[in-house]
Amino acid sequence: MKKGFKHLCRVFVAVLLIATIVVAAGCKKKQEQADTEPGESSSVSTDPGSNSSSGTDLDAAPPDSGLGGAANAPAVPEFAVVIGSDPDTIDPALSSASDGATLIIHGFEGLCSLDKDGIVIPAQAESIYISDDGLVYTFILHSGLKWSDGSPLTARDFEYSWNRAIAPETATNYKYMFDLISGYDKGVLDVTAVDELTLEVHLVAKTPYFMELTAFPTFFPVKEDIIKAHGDAWAIKPETYIGNGPYKLIEWVPGSHMLYEKNPYYWDIVALGPERIRFVLMDDHNAMLAGFNSGAFSFIDDVPTNEIPALKDRNDFHIMSQIGTYYVSFNVNDPALRNPKLRQALTLAIDRDFITLNIGQAGQIPAGAFVSLGIRDAALGSSFRAEGGDYFDPSGAGYAANLAKAKELIAGLYPNGNIPTFEYIYDPSTQHQLIAEALKKMWADIGVNITTKSQDWAIFQNTRKNGDFQIARNGWLNDYNDPVGMLDLWITGSGNNDAQWSNSKYDSLISKAKSTSNQAERFRYLHQAEDILFDEWVLAPIYYYVDLYMLDPSVNGFYASPLGYKYFMYAYR
């Protein structure tokens, strides 16, 4: 997910996923002992609609499942929080930024959700059955589900919404996420509403992270009649922004705030905390901190870089680990940037130690690859990053050698010294600005000059997406604990492939990885794919993310998910 404002990731190894859901959901049947591959589960119950196959039965968690504890706490009239400025979009199928996603999860809900520990639990689904071969998922919805306008919600809404997400006219950045479902290549997903409460999904191969995807915004249901009546405008007006989540949008004043209130038709309304949540829209970090210190805001999702040393001793300041990478995007189709050796030189010339210690100041780790720390590999307890290693030495100790190699590459590329000047763009943030200034100096040391330009967040996202740039600030926080969540970005035509890069061998490796049920083979393909990224130096990784935020100590029940979303719906004092 594109990194606009910071968010928290807690890591849970996928091998524990299904078993943990069973425990969290209070499954009535005891799980049998069995040897399983990561993401598999034992056969413990009968798959509905079949007399011959069996699978895992997951019953939904009760309303007091520990999501936030708000059900037994006094109602809070309103929380005012800051997660960013005006979102680019809050259409679940179109959003690919963490701030927009936080807004979406308050207005919508998927078949599954994430609890306070980052564990996937049933949400709109009451029960989930998985076939023995891991290829068929059957979701049984809660009876009586409704949209926020009071109209019925059925399994057909999920069938429609998932197919809408892959339709060419929708143009979602995340279309590729659905290619693990049969029928994707034909343009019609093998997703069937068997009846009003039953959704059956057929996968191409065993997919350890599929349950996590059903908690992801792109897989949320949207209301067909509203979208057909209002087109793209449905998601910009409170009166047409009809969702199925815990809250509903009742007011949006651009540049000021978005106000949500409890959805009276939400199936688990008893678990909710504040009556209203006011998302104040701003990106001025100094103003955010001033508002937090004055008590105007209960939460802010970033702080001014120069204030970090003074804030570290406060109990309301939080630094948390994340799964994601801050990096530089090169537009590989720009005539001046087509040579991989130039991109390699620009990558090696970056002093990551200086940036993390003097600008980041919060424990960011210099990055020597793209796939982040904290992501599993094939074997239980293994790490993708440890298995794959670095593609160059990102440490301070390795910088002198990197710089020498960068100068050698530049001298070979431009023997006459006629090096073009490049433009580097970034979105408003003190930290992004300071990093831009640092890169300008570092690249000047190898004879490459750049100009820098800041663009408003919503404009900036579209500038990158459309390829209207040369070099740009970028960042990605993984959407689930699997390396394909980061490597999927770079397939040809991906809506998140800001570099505009295309490589048929890379595409083939990702396709192979997603079509095999053999986990060792799958991860081998994924490592080979990442190798190609650095054979061609498509991007310049800078550091692995941490999350910085301020939270009023009197607030309980707030949490953040492995996807980076901030959950305020269960908050209370």
C-alpha positions in Angstrom: 0.0 0.0 0.0 1.4 3.4 -0.9 2.8 5.2 1.9 1.3 8.6 2.5 1.2 8.7 6.3 2.8 6.3 8.7 1.1 3.1 9.9 1.8 0.1 12.2 2.5 -3.4 11.1 2.6 -6.3 13.5 4.0 -9.5 12.0 2.2 -12.8 12.2 3.7 -15.8 10.4 1.2 -17.2 7.9 1.6 -20.7 9.1 -0.3 -19.8 12.2 -3.1 -18.0 10.3 -5.8 -20.6 10.0 -5.1 -22.2 13.4 -5.3 -18.8 15.1 -8.6 -17.9 13.4 -10.0 -21.1 14.8 -9.0 -20.2 18.3 -10.1 -16.6 18.0 -13.4 -17.7 16.6 -14.2 -20.3 19.2 -14.6 -23.1 16.6 -16.8 -25.9 18.0 -14.7 -28.7 16.6 -11.3 -29.6 17.8 -8.5 -29.3 15.2 -6.8 -32.6 14.4 -3.1 -33.0 14.5 -1.6 -33.0 11.0 1.6 -32.1 9.2 0.8 -29.1 7.1 2.6 -26.6 4.8 2.5 -22.9 5.7 -1.0 -21.6 5.4 -2.6 -25.1 5.4 -5.1 -26.4 8.0 -6.3 -29.8 9.0 -9.5 -31.4 7.8 -12.0 -31.0 10.6 -15.5 -30.7 9.2 -17.7 -31.3 6.3 -17.6 -28.8 3.4 -21.2 -27.5 2.9 -22.8 -28.7 -0.3 -20.6 -31.7 -0.7 -20.8 -35.3 0.6 -17.3 -36.2 -0.4 -14.9 -33.4 0.5 -14.1 -32.0 3.9 -12.4 -28.9 5.1 -12.0 -26.4 7.9 -15.0 -24.8 9.5 -14.4 -21.3 11.1 -17.2 -19.8 13.1 -17.4 -16.1 13.7 -16.2 -14.4 16.9 -18.9 -13.2 19.2 -19.6 -9.4 19.5 -17.3 -9.2 22.7 -14.4 -10.8 20.9 -11.8 -8.4 22.4 -11.6 -6.1 19.4 -11.6 -3.0 21.6 -13.6 -3.5 24.8 -15.9 -0.6 23.9 -19.1 -2.6 24.6 -18.7 -2.3 28.3 -17.3 1.2 28.4 -19.2 4.6 28.5 -19.9 6.0 25.1 -17.6 8.8 23.9 -19.5 11.5 21.9 -16.6 12.1 19.5 -12.9 11.5 18.8 -11.0 14.0 16.7 -8.0 12.4 14.9 -5.6 13.3 12.1 -4.4 10.6 9.6 -3.7 12.9 6.7 -5.0 15.4 4.2 -7.9 14.9 1.8 -7.7 11.4 0.4 -7.3 10.8 -3.3 -10.2 8.4 -3.2 -12.3 6.4 -0.7 -13.7 4.0 -3.3 -12.6 0.6 -1.8 -11.7 -0.7 -5.3 -9.6 2.3 -6.2 -7.7 3.3 -3.0 -4.1 2.3 -2.7 -3.0 4.7 0.0 -2.9 4.0 3.8 -4.8 7.2 4.8 -7.7 6.4 2.3 -7.7 2.8 3.5 -8.2 3.9 7.2 -11.2 5.9 6.1 -12.6 3.0 4.1 -12.4 0.4 6.9 -14.6 2.6 9.1 -17.3 2.8 6.4 -17.0 -0.7 4.9 -16.2 -4.3 6.0 -15.0 -7.4 4.3 -15.8 -11.1 4.8 -13.0 -11.0 7.3 -11.3 -8.4 9.4 -8.2 -8.0 11.6 -8.4 -7.9 15.4 -6.2 -5.9 17.8 -3.4 -8.5 17.5 -3.5 -8.5 13.7 -5.2 -11.9 13.5 -7.7 -12.5 10.7 -11.1 -13.2 12.0 -14.5 -13.6 10.3 -16.5 -10.3 10.0 -19.3 -10.1 7.5 -18.9 -13.9 7.2 -20.3 -15.9 10.1 -18.6 -19.2 9.1 -15.9 -20.1 6.6 -15.2 -23.5 5.1 -12.0 -24.5 3.3 -11.8 -27.6 1.2 -9.1 -30.2 1.9 -7.1 -29.1 -1.2 -7.2 -25.5 -0.1 -8.8 -24.4 -3.5 -12.4 -23.8 -2.5 -13.5 -21.3 0.2 -17.2 -21.2 1.2 -18.2 -18.1 3.2 -21.6 -18.1 5.1 -22.7 -14.5 5.8 -24.5 -13.4 8.9 -28.2 -13.4 8.4 -29.8 -9.9 8.2 -26.8 -8.0 7.1 -27.7 -4.5 5.8 -26.1 -1.5 4.1 -26.0 1.8 5.9 -29.2 2.9 4.1 -31.0 -0.1 5.6 -31.3 -2.2 2.4 -30.3 -5.9 2.5 -26.7 -7.0 1.8 -26.3 -10.5 0.3 -23.5 -12.7 -1.1 -24.4 -11.4 -4.5 -23.0 -8.0 -3.5 -19.5 -9.6 -3.0 -19.8 -11.4 -6.3 -20.6 -8.1 -8.1 -17.9 -6.1 -6.2 -15.0 -8.5 -6.9 -15.9 -8.7 -10.6 -16.2 -4.9 -10.7 -12.7 -4.6 -9.3 -11.2 -6.5 -12.2 -13.3 -4.8 -14.9 -11.2 -2.6 -17.3 -13.5 0.3 -16.8 -12.9 0.3 -13.0 -9.1 0.7 -13.5 -8.2 -0.4 -10.0 -4.5 -0.3 -9.1 -5.0 -3.6 -7.3 -6.6 -5.6 -10.1 -3.7 -8.1 -10.0 -4.7 -9.2 -6.5 -7.6 -11.2 -8.0 -5.5 -13.3 -10.3 -5.3 -16.0 -7.7 -9.0 -16.7 -8.3 -10.1 -19.0 -11.1 -11.6 -17.2 -14.1 -9.5 -14.0 -13.7 -7.8 -14.6 -17.1 -11.3 -14.8 -18.7 -12.5 -11.6 -17.0 -15.2 -13.3 -14.9 -14.1 -14.6 -11.5 -15.1 -18.0 -10.3 -17.0 -16.5 -7.4 -20.6 -17.6 -7.0 -23.4 -16.4 -4.7 -24.9 -19.8 -4.2 -27.8 -18.2 -2.3 -28.2 -14.9 -0.3 -25.9 -16.0 2.5 -23.4 -18.3 0.7 -20.4 -17.2 -1.4 -18.2 -19.9 -3.0 -14.7 -19.0 -4.2 -12.4 -21.2 -6.4 -8.7 -20.5 -6.3 -6.0 -21.3 -8.9 -3.6 -22.7 -6.3 -3.3 -23.0 -2.6 -2.8 -19.4 -1.4 -1.6 -19.0 2.2 -2.6 -15.4 2.4 -6.1 -15.5 0.8 -7.9 -15.0 4.1 -5.9 -11.8 4.7 -7.0 -10.6 1.3 -10.7 -10.9 2.3 -9.9 -8.3 5.0 -8.4 -5.9 2.4 -10.4 -2.9 1.0 -10.3 -4.0 -2.6 -12.2 -7.1 -1.6 -14.9 -5.1 0.3 -18.5 -5.1 -1.1 -19.9 -2.0 -2.8 -23.5 -1.2 -3.6 -24.3 -1.9 -7.2 -27.4 0.3 -7.7 -25.6 3.3 -6.1 -22.6 2.9 -8.4 -24.7 2.4 -11.5 -26.8 5.5 -10.7 -23.9 7.8 -9.7 -20.8 6.5 -11.4 -17.5 7.6 -10.0 -19.2 10.4 -8.0 -20.8 7.9 -5.6 -17.7 8.0 -3.4 -17.4 11.8 -3.0 -20.8 12.6 -1.4 -21.9 11.4 2.0 -25.5 10.8 0.8 -24.3 8.3 -1.8 -21.4 6.9 0.1 -23.4 3.8 1.3 -21.3 1.2 3.1 -21.7 -1.8 5.3 -19.1 -1.0 7.9 -19.3 0.1 11.5 -19.6 3.8 10.7 -21.1 6.0 8.0 -19.8 9.2 6.5 -22.2 12.0 7.2 -20.2 15.1 6.4 -17.1 15.9 4.2 -15.7 19.4 4.1 -12.6 19.3 1.8 -9.6 20.7 3.5 -11.3 20.6 6.9 -12.7 17.3 8.1 -14.7 14.1 7.4 -17.3 13.2 10.0 -18.4 9.6 10.6 -21.1 8.4 12.9 -22.2 4.9 14.0 -24.0 2.9 11.4 -27.2 1.8 13.1 -27.5 -1.2 10.8 -24.0 -2.6 11.5 -24.3 -6.2 12.6 -22.0 -5.7 15.6 -22.9 -2.2 16.7 -22.7 -3.2 20.4 -18.9 -3.5 20.1 -18.4 0.1 18.8 -17.0 2.9 20.9 -17.3 6.6 19.9 -20.6 7.9 18.6 -18.7 9.9 16.0 -15.2 10.1 14.6 -13.9 13.4 13.2 -11.1 12.8 10.7 -9.4 16.3 10.6 -7.8 16.8 7.2 -4.2 18.3 7.3 -0.7 17.5 6.4 1.1 20.3 8.4 3.0 18.3 11.0 3.7 21.3 13.2 0.0 22.2 13.2 -0.8 18.5 14.0 1.5 18.4 17.0 0.3 21.8 18.3 -3.3 20.5 18.0 -2.4 17.3 19.8 -0.6 19.1 22.6 -3.6 21.5 23.1 -6.0 18.5 23.4 -7.8 19.2 20.2 -6.8 15.9 18.7 -6.7 12.5 20.4 -4.4 11.0 17.7 -2.0 12.3 15.0 -0.3 10.0 12.5 3.1 11.7 12.2 5.2 14.3 13.9 7.7 17.0 12.7 11.1 15.4 12.2 13.0 18.0 14.3 10.7 17.2 17.3 11.5 13.5 17.4 14.4 13.7 19.9 12.3 15.8 22.4 9.3 13.5 22.0 11.0 10.2 22.6 10.7 10.3 26.4 6.9 11.1 26.3 4.4 8.3 27.0 2.1 9.5 24.3 4.7 9.2 21.6 4.9 5.8 19.9 7.6 4.2 17.6 6.5 0.9 16.2 8.0 -1.5 13.6 6.5 -1.9 10.2 6.8 -4.1 7.1 7.6 -1.8 4.3 10.3 0.1 2.4 10.9 3.8 1.7 12.4 4.0 -1.8 13.1 6.1 -4.9 11.1 5.4 -8.1 12.9 5.9 -11.4 10.7 6.3 -14.5 12.5 3.8 -16.7 10.7 5.1 -19.8 12.2 8.5 -19.5 14.9 8.7 -22.2 17.5 10.0 -19.8 16.9 7.2 -17.3 16.7 4.2 -19.5 20.2 2.9 -18.8 20.2 0.6 -15.8 23.8 1.6 -15.0 22.7 5.2 -14.4 20.0 3.9 -12.0 22.6 1.7 -10.3 24.9 4.7 -9.8 22.1 6.8 -8.3 21.2 3.9 -6.0 24.8 3.3 -4.8 25.4 7.1 -4.2 22.8 7.3 -1.4 24.2 7.4 2.1 21.5 5.6 4.0 23.2 5.8 7.3 23.1 9.6 7.1 19.4 9.6 6.2 18.3 7.2 8.9 20.4 8.6 11.7 20.1 12.4 10.9 16.7 12.6 9.2 14.7 9.6 10.2 16.0 9.5 13.8 13.5 6.8 14.8 15.4 3.5 14.3 14.8 3.1 10.5 17.0 0.4 9.1 19.1 1.1 5.9 17.7 -1.0 3.1 19.7 -3.1 0.6 16.8 -4.7 -1.1 13.1 -4.0 -1.8 11.1 -6.7 0.0 11.1 -5.6 3.6 12.3 -7.2 6.8 9.6 -9.1 8.7 8.3 -11.1 5.8 8.4 -14.9 6.0 10.0 -17.3 3.6 9.0 -20.9 2.8 10.2 -22.6 6.0 8.6 -22.1 9.3 10.3 -19.2 11.2 12.4 -18.2 8.2 12.8 -14.7 6.7 12.6 -13.8 3.1 15.1 -11.0 3.6 17.6 -13.3 5.4 17.3 -15.9 2.7 17.6 -13.4 -0.2 20.3 -11.1 1.4 21.2 -7.6 0.2 21.9 -6.5 -3.3 24.5 -4.0 -2.1 25.9 -3.1 1.3 23.5 -0.4 2.7 25.5 0.2 5.9 27.6 3.2 6.7 30.7 0.9 6.4 29.8 0.0 2.8 29.1 3.6 1.7 32.7 4.5 0.6 32.9 1.5 -1.8 29.4 2.2 -3.1 30.2 5.8 -3.8 33.4 4.8 -5.6 31.5 2.4 -7.8 28.8 5.0 -8.5 31.5 7.5 -9.7 33.0 4.8 -11.9 29.7 4.1 -13.5 29.0 7.8 -14.1 32.4 8.3 -15.6 31.8 5.5 -18.0 28.3 6.7 -19.0 29.2 10.3 -19.5 32.9 10.6 -20.5 32.4 14.1 -21.7 30.7 15.2 -18.5 27.4 16.1 -20.3 25.1 14.7 -17.5 21.5 15.8 -17.7 19.7 17.4 -14.8 16.8 15.5 -13.4 13.7 16.5 -11.4 12.9 14.8 -8.1 9.3 15.1 -6.8 7.9 14.4 -3.4 4.8 15.0 -1.3 4.6 17.5 1.5 6.4 16.4 4.6 9.4 17.8 6.5 11.0 14.4 6.3 10.4 14.0 2.6 11.8 17.5 2.0 14.9 16.8 4.1 15.5 13.5 2.2 15.1 15.3 -1.1 17.7 17.8 -0.1 20.1 15.1 1.1 19.7 13.2 -2.2 20.4 16.4 -4.1 23.7 16.7 -2.3 24.6 13.0 -2.5 23.9 12.9 -6.3 25.8 16.1 -6.8 28.9 14.3 -5.4 28.8 12.0 -8.4 28.2 14.8 -10.8 24.4 14.4 -11.1 22.3 17.5 -10.5 18.6 17.5 -9.6 15.9 20.0 -9.0 13.2 19.2 -6.4 9.5 19.8 -6.4 6.8 19.2 -3.8 3.2 18.3 -4.9 0.1 18.0 -2.8 -0.6 14.4 -1.8 -3.6 13.6 -4.0 -1.9 15.3 -7.0 1.4 13.5 -6.3 -0.2 10.1 -6.3 -1.6 10.6 -9.7 1.6 12.1 -11.1 3.5 9.0 -10.2 0.7 6.6 -11.4 0.6 8.4 -14.8 4.4 8.3 -15.2 4.6 12.1 -15.4 7.9 12.3 -13.5 11.6 11.4 -13.8 12.5 10.5 -10.2 10.0 10.4 -7.3 9.8 9.7 -3.6 8.0 6.4 -3.0 7.2 3.9 -0.3 5.3 0.7 0.1 3.9 -1.0 3.2 3.0 -4.7 2.6 -0.7 -5.6 2.5 -0.2 -9.0 4.0 2.7 -11.1 5.3 3.9 -12.5 2.0 6.6 -11.2 -0.4 4.3 -11.4 -3.3 2.5 -8.4 -1.8 5.5 -6.3 -2.6 6.7 -8.0 -5.7 3.3 -7.8 -7.4 3.8 -4.1 -7.8 6.3 -4.5 -10.6 4.3 -6.7 -13.0 3.6 -5.2 -16.4 0.5 -3.0 -16.2 0.2 -3.0 -12.5 -1.6 0.1 -11.3 1.1 0.4 -8.6 4.0 0.1 -11.0 5.0 3.8 -10.9 8.3 3.0 -12.6 6.4 2.1 -15.8 8.7 -0.9 -16.0 8.0 -4.1 -17.9 9.9 -7.4 -18.0 8.4 -10.6 -19.4 10.7 -12.9 -17.4 9.7 -11.1 -14.2 6.0 -11.4 -15.1 6.4 -15.1 -15.8 8.1 -15.7 -12.4 5.3 -13.9 -10.5 2.7 -15.9 -12.5 4.5 -19.2 -11.7 4.7 -18.3 -8.0 1.0 -17.6 -7.9 0.0 -20.7 -9.7 1.9 -23.4 -7.7 0.8 -24.9 -4.4 4.4 -26.0 -3.7 5.6 -23.4 -1.2 9.4 -24.1 -1.6 8.9 -23.7 -5.4 6.8 -20.5 -4.9 9.4 -18.8 -2.8 12.2 -19.8 -5.2 10.3 -18.0 -8.0 9.8 -14.9 -5.8 13.5 -14.6 -5.0 14.4 -14.9 -8.7 11.9 -12.1 -9.4 13.5 -9.8 -6.9 16.9 -10.6 -8.4 15.6 -9.2 -11.7 14.6 -5.9 -10.0 18.2 -5.3 -9.1 19.7 -6.7 -12.3 17.9 -3.7 -13.9 18.0 -1.3 -10.9 14.4 -0.4 -11.2 14.3 1.4 -7.8 16.6 2.7 -5.1 15.6 1.4 -1.6 16.5 3.7 1.2 15.2 2.3 4.5 12.7 -0.1 6.1 9.9 1.8 7.7 9.0 2.4 11.3 5.7 4.0 12.5 5.5 7.3 14.4 2.3 8.5 16.0 0.9 10.3 19.0 -2.0 8.9 21.0 -3.7 10.4 24.0 -2.9 8.1 27.0 -6.5 8.2 28.1 -7.6 6.5 24.9 -8.1 2.7 25.1 -9.2 0.2 22.5 -7.3 1.9 19.6 -5.1 -0.4 17.5 -3.4 -0.6 14.1 -3.4 -3.6 11.7 -0.7 -5.3 9.8 -2.1 -3.5 6.8 -1.3 -0.2 8.4 -4.9 1.0 9.0 -5.7 2.8 12.2 -8.8 1.4 14.0 -10.7 4.0 16.0 -14.1 2.3 16.0 -13.5 0.4 19.3 -11.8 3.3 21.1 -13.0 4.5 24.5 -11.9 6.4 27.5 
